[in-house]
Amino acid sequence: MLDVRRLRLLRELKIRGTLAEVADALQYSPSSVSQQLALLEKEAGVQLLRKTGRRVQLTPQAEVLVAHTATLLQTLEQAEADLAASLTTVTGTVRIAVFQSAALALMPETLSRMARNYPEVRIEMVQREPETALHETWARDFDLVIAEQYPGHAAPRYADLDRIKLTTDAIRLAVPPEAAGTKADAGQKITALQDTADMAWVMEPRGAASRHWAEQACRSAGFEPDVRFETADLQAQIRLIESGNAVALMPDLVWTGRGTTATLLELPGKPHRTVFTSVRRSSAQRPAILAARETLAATAESVSASNVDLEA
């Protein structure tokens, strides 16, 4: 009989590419991973790995086992969810991956609500970029991911992950206050995106969905943005805007729970970002995950209501 734990190691090798990465993800030593896979080969009676330089490659027979392993893991996870659902108390750990603006706007209240309503559920949170987090949730590093999708920029889809919309927030042009030395002081009032063509911009690093979307928005307005500042830290971006050193395209969630001296201007078409949650379908009915999702939805609703007064 094939050992499920060893089969999982084989699937992890398929996902992560190297024995060292498998060992790091599962907190094993590389030699232990190698030994377990060697035992799996003996159990299977066929060659599963082939050396190619310093790496190992899965054989066609290993690929067959990996496909079946995915189904086995889904079945086991569904069994665990059904077992948890049969209990009267909601317990367990939910590992959440979340991007920064959602972590700032949604997670503090969500954690407080979970502590009050589900004290036996442990929430673990790690900040991740959405595209990375979706893959890692599919790979079972996390139980739930809060991700984002910009207009015309679809987030990656995985067949094993569901997707439920959490909220939407407007994306606006944020410019410094007039007293901070902007074009408005020179009598050139900033009323539209194209008015910022010769101003300094702050954006997230290349590769981020927000960066790609912002660059395309500027190009559609007829100019290439002068991106002088790059940072994934949205709080740093806000400080640069409010201090008069940069302009940016910012989603409304970043202003949750704080005021701002920046001027927020609506963009043509009033674009909105979509924030959603994803979990593996086989674990979607686990009570602790259901509780976390319901609590996040309640928090998002209250945050959305508090942001409706943002001035364009």
Backbone bond lengths (Angstrom), bond angles and torsions (degrees), N, CA, C in turn:
res aa  C-N    CA-C-N  psi(-1)  N-CA   C-N-CA  omega(-1)  CA-C   N-CA-C  phi
1 M - - - 1.451 - - 1.523 109.63 -
2 L 1.328 116.88 135.64 1.453 121.50 -179.81 1.525 110.35 -75.83
3 D 1.326 115.92 139.28 1.459 122.34 -178.98 1.532 109.71 -84.35
4 V 1.351 115.77 123.68 1.468 120.25 -175.85 1.525 111.45 -62.77
5 R 1.335 117.33 -37.94 1.467 119.39 -179.76 1.519 111.42 -63.58
6 R 1.326 116.70 -37.64 1.464 119.90 177.87 1.524 110.82 -72.14
7 L 1.311 115.74 -36.02 1.467 118.66 176.11 1.527 110.62 -62.13
8 R 1.336 115.70 -37.94 1.465 118.58 177.98 1.527 111.15 -63.49
9 L 1.337 117.39 -38.04 1.457 120.53 177.26 1.523 110.92 -60.56
10 L 1.340 115.66 -39.60 1.460 120.12 178.64 1.526 110.61 -63.97
11 R 1.332 116.54 -42.49 1.467 120.10 178.00 1.529 110.88 -65.40
12 E 1.331 116.74 -39.82 1.465 119.91 177.70 1.527 110.72 -61.65
13 L 1.313 116.94 -37.35 1.462 120.42 177.80 1.527 110.74 -64.64
14 K 1.313 116.79 -38.66 1.459 121.36 176.17 1.536 109.99 -61.97
15 I 1.337 117.44 -42.30 1.463 121.87 -176.58 1.520 111.59 -73.58
16 R 1.342 116.79 -44.20 1.466 120.69 -167.99 1.525 113.98 -97.56
17 G 1.310 117.77 -21.85 1.463 120.22 170.22 1.512 117.14 97.56
18 T 1.338 118.49 -32.98 1.457 120.10 -178.20 1.521 110.73 -135.40
19 L 1.331 115.34 156.24 1.463 120.58 177.76 1.526 110.86 -62.85
20 A 1.334 116.29 -36.76 1.468 120.21 -179.40 1.526 110.89 -63.69
21 E 1.335 117.58 -41.22 1.463 120.48 179.85 1.527 111.27 -69.06
22 V 1.334 117.10 -36.54 1.464 120.28 175.77 1.525 109.69 -62.90
23 A 1.327 115.93 -45.98 1.462 120.68 -179.92 1.521 111.14 -60.64
24 D 1.323 116.38 -42.24 1.462 120.40 -179.47 1.532 111.09 -66.14
25 A 1.332 116.79 -41.66 1.464 120.58 -177.59 1.524 111.87 -67.24
26 L 1.331 117.21 -36.73 1.459 121.08 -175.32 1.525 113.17 -103.27
27 Q 1.346 116.33 3.74 1.464 122.10 177.82 1.530 111.64 61.15
28 Y 1.340 115.09 43.05 1.454 122.25 171.40 1.521 107.76 -109.75
29 S 1.315 116.30 172.48 1.464 120.19 168.68 1.532 107.79 -89.93
30 P 1.339 118.35 150.05 1.471 119.91 178.22 1.519 112.85 -56.54
31 S 1.336 116.98 -36.78 1.469 119.49 -179.66 1.523 110.66 -66.77
32 S 1.337 116.92 -36.21 1.464 120.44 178.17 1.524 110.81 -65.71
33 V 1.334 116.39 -42.16 1.469 120.08 177.21 1.516 110.05 -60.65
34 S 1.321 116.04 -45.57 1.469 120.38 -179.84 1.529 111.54 -61.14
35 Q 1.321 116.70 -42.19 1.472 120.37 179.62 1.525 111.55 -64.52
36 Q 1.319 116.87 -42.21 1.466 120.63 -179.65 1.525 111.20 -65.41
37 L 1.317 116.82 -38.54 1.470 119.71 178.25 1.526 111.10 -69.80
38 A 1.328 116.65 -32.55 1.468 119.82 175.62 1.528 110.27 -65.52
39 L 1.326 116.73 -39.89 1.466 120.43 176.28 1.526 110.98 -65.04
40 L 1.335 116.96 -36.70 1.462 120.29 178.13 1.525 110.63 -64.18
41 E 1.321 116.43 -38.22 1.471 119.32 176.83 1.528 110.81 -60.95
42 K 1.322 116.45 -40.54 1.469 119.63 178.34 1.522 111.10 -64.91
43 E 1.347 116.15 -40.66 1.461 120.54 178.46 1.524 110.93 -63.55
44 A 1.336 116.08 -40.63 1.463 120.46 -176.82 1.531 111.93 -77.58
45 G 1.324 116.42 -28.24 1.463 120.39 -179.51 1.513 113.32 76.70
46 V 1.330 117.61 14.91 1.467 121.75 178.11 1.521 108.49 -139.58
47 Q 1.338 115.62 159.58 1.455 119.71 176.50 1.529 109.46 -72.33
48 L 1.330 116.81 130.67 1.455 121.69 -179.05 1.527 112.73 -110.00
49 L 1.337 116.07 -26.40 1.459 120.22 -177.05 1.521 110.33 -127.40
50 R 1.336 114.58 144.69 1.457 121.57 179.18 1.524 107.66 -131.03
51 K 1.329 117.04 129.15 1.461 120.06 -179.52 1.515 110.78 -74.68
52 T 1.327 115.36 134.57 1.466 122.11 174.38 1.527 106.48 -132.62
53 G 1.331 116.03 93.13 1.454 120.34 -174.22 1.520 109.72 69.76
54 R 1.343 116.01 -126.50 1.460 120.39 179.44 1.522 112.39 -91.47
55 R 1.303 116.75 -1.79 1.466 121.16 -178.62 1.520 110.24 -107.65
56 V 1.319 115.72 172.50 1.462 120.91 174.21 1.522 108.27 -121.47
57 Q 1.294 115.77 147.86 1.462 122.24 -178.54 1.519 109.14 -121.68
58 L 1.331 116.63 141.41 1.455 120.59 178.66 1.524 110.19 -76.05
59 T 1.330 115.79 138.67 1.460 120.87 175.54 1.533 109.13 -80.00
60 P 1.334 118.08 167.34 1.475 119.69 176.24 1.525 112.51 -56.58
61 Q 1.342 116.38 -34.70 1.463 119.35 179.50 1.533 110.65 -68.18
62 A 1.327 116.67 -35.58 1.463 120.18 176.48 1.524 110.79 -65.86
63 E 1.320 116.40 -37.61 1.470 120.25 178.51 1.531 110.60 -62.27
64 V 1.323 116.98 -36.92 1.470 120.54 176.94 1.525 110.00 -61.79
65 L 1.331 116.25 -45.44 1.462 120.08 -179.82 1.526 111.66 -65.90
66 V 1.324 117.47 -37.55 1.468 120.71 179.27 1.528 110.33 -61.47
67 A 1.331 116.84 -42.68 1.468 120.28 179.64 1.529 110.60 -61.23
68 H 1.321 117.25 -42.40 1.463 120.59 179.05 1.531 111.22 -70.56
69 T 1.335 116.29 -33.41 1.466 120.03 179.99 1.521 111.05 -63.53
70 A 1.328 117.19 -39.88 1.464 120.28 177.92 1.521 110.58 -57.87
71 T 1.332 116.81 -41.80 1.460 121.01 178.70 1.521 111.26 -67.40
72 L 1.335 116.72 -40.38 1.460 120.71 178.62 1.526 111.44 -62.12
73 L 1.326 116.51 -44.43 1.468 120.55 -178.96 1.518 111.20 -65.51
74 Q 1.325 116.38 -37.55 1.466 119.72 176.62 1.531 110.70 -63.15
75 T 1.338 115.91 -42.44 1.464 120.30 179.63 1.523 111.37 -63.79
76 L 1.342 116.44 -43.10 1.462 120.53 179.06 1.529 111.11 -64.87
77 E 1.327 116.37 -40.78 1.458 119.44 179.76 1.524 110.90 -66.88
78 Q 1.326 116.78 -37.90 1.456 120.59 176.59 1.532 110.56 -64.88
79 A 1.336 117.02 -38.61 1.466 121.00 177.65 1.528 110.55 -63.58
80 E 1.335 116.46 -41.30 1.460 120.27 178.26 1.533 110.80 -64.27
81 A 1.337 116.23 -40.03 1.470 120.14 178.76 1.524 110.77 -64.69
82 D 1.331 116.75 -42.87 1.466 120.35 179.15 1.525 111.23 -65.14
83 L 1.321 116.49 -38.73 1.458 120.53 178.36 1.533 110.24 -64.14
84 A 1.341 116.36 -45.39 1.465 120.18 179.29 1.524 111.15 -63.12
85 A 1.342 116.09 -36.48 1.466 120.07 -179.46 1.528 112.14 -67.71
86 S 1.324 116.96 -21.24 1.472 120.10 -179.67 1.521 112.45 -79.48
87 L 1.338 116.96 -10.51 1.455 121.21 -179.13 1.526 110.72 -87.19
88 T 1.302 116.36 158.76 1.468 120.09 -178.51 1.525 112.43 -89.75
89 T 1.320 117.31 -15.97 1.462 121.46 -179.60 1.523 109.83 -112.28
90 V 1.328 116.27 136.13 1.467 121.34 177.88 1.522 108.43 -84.65
91 T 1.314 116.35 116.41 1.463 121.44 -177.77 1.521 109.58 -135.37
92 G 1.336 114.86 176.12 1.453 120.16 174.42 1.515 112.64 113.33
93 T 1.317 114.85 179.97 1.458 123.16 -179.08 1.522 109.47 -113.31
94 V 1.322 116.69 136.33 1.464 122.18 174.88 1.523 107.29 -120.00
95 R 1.318 116.19 117.27 1.464 121.82 179.49 1.532 108.20 -94.69
96 I 1.321 116.08 119.37 1.463 121.50 -173.49 1.525 110.46 -115.02
97 A 1.329 116.57 132.05 1.458 123.03 171.39 1.522 107.69 -105.30
98 V 1.329 117.44 132.92 1.456 120.25 -172.58 1.522 110.02 -146.93
99 F 1.332 117.32 145.18 1.464 121.07 176.37 1.524 109.48 -85.41
100 Q 1.341 116.66 166.62 1.463 119.94 -163.73 1.524 114.97 -62.64
101 S 1.323 118.88 -48.67 1.467 118.48 -175.08 1.527 111.38 -64.89
102 A 1.331 117.51 -33.98 1.463 120.07 175.98 1.522 110.59 -71.60
103 A 1.333 116.94 -35.23 1.465 119.94 177.30 1.519 110.53 -62.30
104 L 1.325 116.64 -40.38 1.461 120.88 -178.46 1.527 111.77 -74.48
105 A 1.328 116.39 -41.79 1.463 120.06 -172.36 1.521 113.69 -85.62
106 L 1.325 117.49 -33.28 1.463 120.66 -170.44 1.525 115.11 -109.22
107 M 1.327 116.98 -34.54 1.457 118.34 -168.77 1.531 114.72 -73.17
108 P 1.344 121.55 -39.21 1.475 117.91 -179.15 1.525 113.08 -56.66
109 E 1.341 117.34 -48.87 1.468 119.47 179.89 1.520 111.41 -68.50
110 T 1.332 116.86 -37.21 1.465 120.06 178.27 1.520 111.01 -61.56
111 L 1.334 117.03 -44.09 1.464 120.30 179.59 1.529 111.17 -63.73
112 S 1.326 116.47 -39.51 1.468 119.72 178.88 1.520 110.94 -65.22
113 R 1.324 116.49 -42.93 1.468 119.92 179.22 1.527 111.04 -65.17
114 M 1.331 116.64 -41.39 1.462 119.73 179.39 1.522 110.51 -63.75
115 A 1.329 117.16 -40.43 1.471 120.24 179.82 1.523 111.16 -63.20
116 R 1.338 116.40 -36.35 1.470 119.87 179.44 1.521 112.02 -74.07
117 N 1.328 116.05 -45.47 1.469 120.36 -170.59 1.527 114.14 -92.46
118 Y 1.334 116.53 -26.78 1.468 119.88 -177.75 1.535 108.62 -136.21
119 P 1.319 117.22 68.24 1.472 120.74 -173.35 1.522 114.43 -63.22
120 E 1.329 117.67 -18.50 1.463 119.62 -178.62 1.527 112.50 -94.58
121 V 1.341 117.25 6.53 1.461 121.18 175.11 1.523 108.83 -99.05
122 R 1.291 116.69 127.61 1.470 122.44 177.71 1.534 108.41 -97.38
123 I 1.321 116.70 124.68 1.467 121.49 177.49 1.517 108.64 -104.88
124 E 1.323 116.42 126.74 1.462 122.50 173.71 1.527 107.57 -115.54
125 M 1.318 117.02 130.11 1.464 121.15 -174.71 1.528 110.42 -124.74
126 V 1.322 115.33 136.28 1.467 121.93 175.72 1.516 107.97 -132.16
127 Q 1.338 117.27 135.55 1.467 120.32 177.37 1.521 109.30 -80.97
128 R 1.316 115.63 129.01 1.457 122.63 179.10 1.528 109.64 -143.47
129 E 1.317 116.10 150.42 1.460 119.61 170.77 1.529 108.00 -67.88
130 P 1.329 117.97 141.47 1.471 120.99 -171.43 1.532 115.13 -54.18
131 E 1.324 118.05 -45.30 1.465 119.23 -175.84 1.522 110.52 -64.72
132 T 1.335 117.11 -40.80 1.456 120.98 176.70 1.523 110.63 -65.11
133 A 1.332 115.77 -42.21 1.467 120.40 -176.94 1.520 111.99 -64.86
134 L 1.326 117.37 -37.66 1.469 119.85 178.33 1.524 110.37 -61.57
135 H 1.325 116.42 -44.65 1.467 119.84 179.21 1.519 110.74 -64.36
136 E 1.327 117.09 -42.07 1.458 120.43 -177.94 1.524 112.00 -69.27
137 T 1.334 117.48 -30.17 1.459 119.82 175.44 1.521 109.89 -70.40
138 W 1.318 116.58 -41.93 1.464 120.54 174.79 1.533 110.45 -59.42
139 A 1.340 116.45 -38.24 1.467 121.36 -179.10 1.523 112.99 -79.23
140 R 1.344 118.10 -0.23 1.470 124.99 175.18 1.524 113.54 80.70
141 D 1.328 117.70 19.09 1.462 119.74 173.19 1.524 110.35 -76.53
142 F 1.337 116.96 -28.83 1.455 122.50 179.40 1.522 109.49 -130.30
143 D 1.339 115.65 160.32 1.462 121.15 177.73 1.519 111.77 -94.25
144 L 1.329 116.21 -29.95 1.461 121.21 -174.28 1.518 108.56 -146.89
145 V 1.318 116.41 139.07 1.465 120.65 177.76 1.524 108.88 -124.29
146 I 1.321 116.03 136.92 1.459 121.96 169.13 1.518 105.98 -102.82
147 A 1.320 116.58 116.80 1.461 121.47 -174.18 1.521 110.22 -127.04
148 E 1.318 115.52 174.16 1.454 121.27 -176.68 1.524 110.49 -132.25
149 Q 1.323 115.06 158.48 1.463 120.95 176.31 1.525 108.75 -143.69
150 Y 1.320 115.38 123.76 1.461 120.97 179.22 1.522 110.14 -89.38
151 P 1.325 118.22 155.66 1.476 120.86 -179.92 1.530 111.30 -54.89
152 G 1.320 116.03 128.28 1.454 120.25 178.06 1.512 114.27 71.76
153 H 1.310 117.82 12.54 1.469 121.85 -178.56 1.524 107.90 -134.65
154 A 1.329 117.04 84.13 1.458 121.97 -172.72 1.523 111.72 -69.99
155 A 1.324 115.85 134.20 1.459 121.20 174.55 1.530 109.17 -73.25
156 P 1.346 118.19 151.88 1.471 120.96 -179.45 1.525 111.37 -57.74
157 R 1.314 115.92 146.16 1.469 121.33 178.21 1.534 109.85 -115.89
158 Y 1.323 114.94 139.31 1.459 122.53 176.80 1.524 107.36 -124.57
159 A 1.318 115.91 131.32 1.462 120.45 -175.16 1.528 112.25 -59.52
160 D 1.337 116.67 -30.33 1.468 120.24 -177.31 1.526 113.05 -81.27
161 L 1.339 118.03 -8.88 1.455 121.45 -177.98 1.522 110.49 -105.29
162 D 1.329 115.99 137.03 1.458 119.29 171.96 1.526 108.31 -86.62
163 R 1.313 117.72 -177.90 1.460 121.21 -179.96 1.526 108.87 -153.79
164 I 1.332 116.32 122.29 1.466 121.58 179.03 1.525 108.35 -126.92
165 K 1.331 116.28 126.64 1.467 119.98 179.58 1.515 109.90 -65.95
166 L 1.315 116.00 132.70 1.458 122.21 179.13 1.529 110.79 -97.84
167 T 1.323 116.34 -48.30 1.462 120.58 179.24 1.520 108.91 -167.45
168 T 1.313 116.59 172.17 1.457 122.02 169.91 1.524 107.54 -128.62
169 D 1.323 115.75 151.23 1.461 118.47 174.99 1.521 109.46 -139.75
170 A 1.326 115.21 145.27 1.466 121.13 -178.76 1.520 110.02 -68.94
171 I 1.329 115.30 147.01 1.466 121.90 173.37 1.527 106.60 -105.53
172 R 1.327 116.82 125.08 1.468 121.20 -175.68 1.528 110.46 -127.68
173 L 1.302 114.87 159.32 1.453 121.69 173.11 1.521 108.21 -81.65
174 A 1.318 116.65 120.82 1.468 121.79 178.53 1.521 108.69 -104.94
175 V 1.331 115.86 119.91 1.467 121.21 -179.57 1.517 108.89 -121.81
176 P 1.325 117.44 156.03 1.467 120.14 -177.94 1.525 112.09 -63.04
177 P 1.326 116.53 158.77 1.462 119.80 174.70 1.528 109.89 -64.00
178 E 1.316 117.28 153.48 1.457 121.80 -174.73 1.527 111.86 -58.70
179 A 1.310 117.38 -31.86 1.462 119.77 -176.98 1.521 113.39 -75.29
180 A 1.338 117.64 -4.81 1.468 119.96 -174.50 1.519 113.10 -94.32
181 G 1.322 118.02 10.51 1.453 120.22 175.74 1.508 114.38 90.52
182 T 1.316 117.68 38.04 1.450 121.27 179.19 1.519 110.22 -90.36
183 K 1.306 117.06 -177.44 1.464 121.72 179.11 1.525 110.99 -60.94
184 A 1.324 117.12 -25.54 1.457 120.07 -178.32 1.522 111.39 -61.08
185 D 1.354 117.53 -29.91 1.449 120.79 179.74 1.528 111.66 -68.48
186 A 1.323 115.13 -25.19 1.455 119.62 -179.92 1.524 111.03 -92.34
187 G 1.316 115.74 12.07 1.456 119.72 178.70 1.507 113.76 83.30
188 Q 1.327 118.38 8.50 1.462 122.23 179.33 1.528 108.00 -109.06
189 K 1.281 116.02 85.69 1.459 121.00 -174.08 1.522 110.84 -65.95
190 I 1.341 115.58 134.87 1.461 121.34 179.11 1.522 108.24 -86.04
191 T 1.324 116.08 112.69 1.467 120.37 -179.64 1.520 112.64 -122.35
192 A 1.333 117.61 -12.83 1.460 120.48 -176.13 1.524 109.87 -147.97
193 L 1.316 115.59 164.67 1.458 121.71 -176.88 1.526 111.66 -57.16
194 Q 1.325 117.92 -41.34 1.464 120.62 -176.78 1.528 112.69 -65.14
195 D 1.333 117.63 -18.12 1.467 120.61 177.88 1.524 112.45 -70.86
196 T 1.342 117.36 -11.28 1.466 121.03 -178.98 1.525 112.27 -99.75
197 A 1.330 117.30 13.05 1.465 121.18 -173.46 1.524 113.30 -57.41
198 D 1.341 117.88 -34.16 1.467 119.77 -178.20 1.532 112.24 -106.86
199 M 1.332 116.78 21.45 1.459 120.88 178.52 1.523 111.12 -102.64
200 A 1.320 116.11 160.20 1.468 121.39 177.18 1.525 110.02 -76.35
201 W 1.331 116.09 138.32 1.459 122.20 -179.36 1.527 110.30 -114.10
202 V 1.327 115.82 151.89 1.453 122.07 168.44 1.524 107.39 -120.10
203 M 1.333 115.86 133.51 1.467 121.76 -179.86 1.512 109.64 -142.78
204 E 1.324 115.00 165.44 1.455 120.17 173.14 1.527 109.28 -71.26
205 P 1.344 118.27 161.66 1.462 120.87 -179.34 1.529 112.13 -59.83
206 R 1.307 115.88 157.49 1.466 121.14 178.37 1.524 110.00 -58.26
207 G 1.324 115.08 143.65 1.464 120.95 -177.62 1.513 112.26 104.08
208 A 1.329 117.06 -24.08 1.464 120.47 177.33 1.523 109.54 -75.64
209 A 1.327 116.54 142.74 1.468 120.77 -179.38 1.521 110.62 -60.59
210 S 1.332 116.25 -38.52 1.467 119.50 -179.17 1.527 110.99 -63.80
211 R 1.337 117.34 -36.61 1.475 121.27 179.70 1.528 109.97 -66.46
212 H 1.316 116.04 -46.45 1.464 119.60 -179.89 1.519 110.79 -61.06
213 W 1.345 116.47 -43.92 1.455 120.08 -178.21 1.530 110.89 -65.63
214 A 1.337 116.86 -43.14 1.469 120.84 -178.70 1.521 111.04 -63.73
215 E 1.321 117.19 -42.11 1.466 119.76 178.98 1.525 110.94 -63.13
216 Q 1.332 116.28 -42.15 1.464 119.21 179.66 1.525 111.27 -65.55
217 A 1.335 117.03 -37.17 1.462 120.22 178.41 1.521 110.71 -62.90
218 C 1.342 116.73 -42.63 1.467 120.42 178.80 1.528 110.84 -65.60
219 R 1.313 117.17 -42.30 1.464 120.28 -179.66 1.513 111.16 -65.08
220 S 1.338 116.21 -37.25 1.464 119.42 176.80 1.521 111.12 -65.78
221 A 1.333 116.78 -25.59 1.472 121.39 178.14 1.519 111.80 -85.11
222 G 1.339 116.48 -2.58 1.463 119.57 172.59 1.510 116.13 101.86
223 F 1.336 118.95 16.24 1.462 118.82 178.85 1.520 110.91 -151.37
224 E 1.335 115.07 159.61 1.458 122.48 174.77 1.521 107.85 -95.54
225 P 1.335 118.93 121.74 1.464 119.97 -176.30 1.530 112.25 -66.23
226 D 1.314 115.55 139.57 1.463 122.21 176.32 1.527 107.73 -86.39
227 V 1.327 116.35 87.29 1.466 121.49 -175.86 1.527 108.39 -84.11
228 R 1.304 115.37 96.25 1.464 120.37 -179.54 1.518 112.11 -90.87
229 F 1.326 116.45 -20.97 1.470 120.16 -175.24 1.523 109.60 -128.61
230 E 1.324 116.66 130.51 1.465 123.35 177.32 1.524 108.92 -122.31
231 T 1.315 117.26 126.02 1.461 121.35 173.58 1.513 109.44 -161.09
232 A 1.325 115.67 139.90 1.463 120.78 175.10 1.520 111.30 -83.22
233 D 1.324 116.99 -7.67 1.465 121.75 -179.22 1.524 109.00 -84.98
234 L 1.332 116.46 108.11 1.462 120.36 -176.90 1.524 112.12 -68.35
235 Q 1.329 117.51 -27.89 1.455 119.33 176.20 1.527 110.78 -65.78
236 A 1.320 116.58 -36.64 1.459 120.45 175.74 1.532 110.28 -66.70
237 Q 1.333 116.55 -39.18 1.464 119.84 177.11 1.526 110.77 -60.60
238 I 1.321 116.38 -44.34 1.466 120.52 -179.50 1.527 110.82 -60.63
239 R 1.330 116.94 -42.34 1.462 119.94 -179.74 1.527 111.11 -63.65
240 L 1.320 116.82 -37.91 1.469 119.71 178.53 1.530 111.06 -65.76
241 I 1.338 116.05 -37.69 1.473 119.86 179.02 1.526 110.24 -69.21
242 E 1.308 116.31 -50.51 1.461 120.41 -175.15 1.525 112.65 -66.85
243 S 1.345 116.68 -25.44 1.462 120.06 179.31 1.525 112.44 -86.03
244 G 1.346 116.90 -0.06 1.453 120.25 176.27 1.512 115.27 87.05
245 N 1.351 117.20 14.68 1.458 119.58 -174.62 1.520 114.52 -102.28
246 A 1.324 118.35 -8.58 1.461 119.22 -176.56 1.523 110.39 -162.02
247 V 1.335 114.95 165.89 1.460 122.65 169.81 1.521 107.08 -122.85
248 A 1.325 116.82 162.35 1.467 120.18 -178.46 1.516 109.88 -160.93
249 L 1.321 115.58 163.58 1.460 122.80 170.88 1.525 106.93 -99.71
250 M 1.322 115.99 117.21 1.461 120.67 -171.13 1.525 111.39 -124.53
251 P 1.346 117.52 136.14 1.471 120.54 173.80 1.520 110.71 -78.86
252 D 1.314 116.40 150.91 1.469 121.21 -173.49 1.529 114.21 -60.81
253 L 1.331 118.26 -27.51 1.467 119.38 -177.83 1.519 112.82 -58.01
254 V 1.347 117.26 -26.52 1.465 118.75 -176.39 1.520 112.29 -67.61
255 W 1.347 116.64 -19.22 1.462 119.32 -177.98 1.532 112.55 -93.70
256 T 1.320 117.02 1.04 1.466 120.42 -177.47 1.524 111.01 -60.04
257 G 1.340 115.57 128.30 1.452 120.80 175.40 1.511 114.99 76.90
258 R 1.323 117.92 8.59 1.461 119.99 179.42 1.528 109.12 -145.94
259 G 1.299 116.45 151.11 1.452 120.15 171.20 1.517 109.60 -86.70
260 T 1.316 116.75 177.38 1.459 120.05 175.81 1.516 109.70 -151.56
261 T 1.311 115.03 145.79 1.462 120.27 174.21 1.520 111.10 -88.96
262 A 1.342 116.91 -7.14 1.461 120.52 179.13 1.529 110.21 -69.57
263 T 1.319 115.59 154.64 1.457 121.59 173.30 1.523 108.35 -95.03
264 L 1.334 116.90 130.06 1.463 121.82 -178.19 1.519 109.16 -108.79
265 L 1.333 115.51 123.34 1.458 121.52 -176.60 1.517 110.43 -116.52
266 E 1.319 116.90 135.93 1.463 120.91 177.21 1.525 110.34 -69.01
267 L 1.327 115.19 148.50 1.458 122.05 178.10 1.522 109.55 -99.95
268 P 1.332 117.81 157.38 1.466 120.52 177.51 1.522 111.32 -55.80
269 G 1.310 116.67 134.03 1.457 120.98 -179.46 1.507 114.17 80.93
270 K 1.331 118.18 -4.53 1.463 123.66 179.55 1.536 111.65 48.17
271 P 1.328 118.25 62.65 1.470 120.65 -177.56 1.523 112.53 -65.34
272 H 1.311 115.02 147.71 1.464 122.21 178.22 1.526 110.28 -128.18
273 R 1.309 115.42 145.89 1.454 122.58 172.51 1.525 108.21 -94.02
274 T 1.322 117.10 144.28 1.468 121.76 176.55 1.526 109.31 -103.90
275 V 1.318 115.88 129.95 1.459 122.20 175.53 1.532 107.11 -109.07
276 F 1.311 117.14 130.58 1.468 120.49 -176.45 1.522 110.72 -139.77
277 T 1.326 114.92 163.60 1.460 120.74 173.38 1.518 109.26 -112.42
278 S 1.322 114.87 150.83 1.469 121.07 174.84 1.523 109.01 -137.88
279 V 1.335 114.88 141.95 1.459 121.80 172.58 1.527 107.48 -138.79
280 R 1.305 116.84 164.35 1.458 119.49 173.73 1.529 108.69 -67.54
281 R 1.309 116.43 135.71 1.469 120.36 -176.94 1.530 111.77 -57.90
282 S 1.333 116.11 -32.69 1.462 119.42 -177.33 1.524 112.59 -71.71
283 S 1.345 117.83 -16.05 1.466 120.14 179.97 1.523 112.17 -113.02
284 A 1.339 117.26 2.51 1.468 120.90 -172.01 1.521 113.34 -61.25
285 Q 1.333 118.13 -26.81 1.459 120.75 -177.91 1.522 112.82 -96.40
286 R 1.315 117.63 7.56 1.464 118.75 175.66 1.521 108.09 -66.10
287 P 1.332 118.50 127.78 1.465 121.04 -172.91 1.528 114.51 -53.74
288 A 1.324 117.79 -39.07 1.457 119.57 -178.72 1.529 111.08 -66.15
289 I 1.324 116.69 -36.89 1.467 120.43 177.63 1.517 110.63 -70.87
290 L 1.332 116.56 -41.66 1.469 119.80 175.79 1.532 110.68 -58.98
291 A 1.325 116.54 -42.42 1.466 120.52 179.85 1.520 110.97 -63.95
292 A 1.329 116.74 -42.38 1.466 120.08 179.61 1.519 111.43 -64.07
293 R 1.325 116.69 -41.75 1.465 120.23 -179.97 1.527 111.54 -66.88
294 E 1.316 115.96 -43.13 1.474 119.55 179.21 1.525 110.86 -63.47
295 T 1.311 116.29 -39.24 1.464 120.65 179.94 1.521 110.56 -68.75
296 L 1.319 117.05 -41.37 1.462 120.67 176.23 1.527 111.08 -60.29
297 A 1.338 115.94 -41.49 1.468 119.94 179.80 1.524 111.00 -63.16
298 A 1.333 116.87 -41.36 1.466 120.52 178.81 1.527 110.62 -65.02
299 T 1.317 116.45 -41.06 1.465 120.26 177.80 1.518 110.96 -64.47
300 A 1.327 116.73 -44.80 1.464 120.61 -179.39 1.517 111.40 -61.16
301 E 1.324 116.38 -37.13 1.461 120.10 179.02 1.525 111.01 -65.00
302 S 1.327 116.65 -42.50 1.466 119.62 -179.75 1.521 111.10 -69.75
303 V 1.328 117.46 -36.37 1.465 121.11 178.22 1.521 110.31 -67.36
304 S 1.332 116.05 -41.78 1.462 120.23 178.70 1.523 111.06 -61.04
305 A 1.329 116.34 -39.88 1.461 120.32 179.00 1.518 111.17 -66.03
306 S 1.321 116.91 -34.12 1.469 120.00 -178.53 1.518 112.12 -77.32
307 N 1.344 116.91 -18.30 1.472 120.36 -178.07 1.510 114.30 -95.95
308 V 1.337 118.09 -1.61 1.464 119.53 -175.97 1.519 112.33 -67.34
309 D 1.321 117.94 -18.50 1.450 121.04 -177.07 1.531 113.74 -89.48
310 L 1.336 117.59 3.84 1.460 119.80 178.09 1.537 109.16 -59.20
311 E 1.303 115.69 131.15 1.463 120.18 -177.33 1.518 110.25 -86.27
312 A 1.320 115.04 136.90 1.454 119.00 175.27 1.516 109.01 -78.13
